[in-house]
């Protein structure tokens, strides 16, 4: 018998300032790019969720929660379709391009 692989998660939320989807990073920040997300196993999930809730209380993000992911080519991929839409394609209507560009310009 082979051992079952642990279930992996990332923490996601929406940024308070602009409402865009963000993912918790390994350094405790937030990124719009799921490729930069901190992937946690069962042993670290409670701590990551607690940190996300503290960031909510500090009014940095809105309603953080964990999503299940697999890792493909070193990049987390959400298991549920809803979360893949949020992570990969964004909304099904044009939204946020100006905000993402402005954030990228400010992070240089």
PyMOL commands that set and color helices and strands:
alter all, ss='L'
color gray80, all
select helices_A, chain A and resi 34-36+42-57+81-89+97-106
alter helices_A, ss='H'
color red, helices_A
select strands_A, chain A and resi 8-15+21-24+30-31+61-72+75-78
alter strands_A, ss='S'
color yellow, strands_A
deselect
rebuild
show_as cartoon
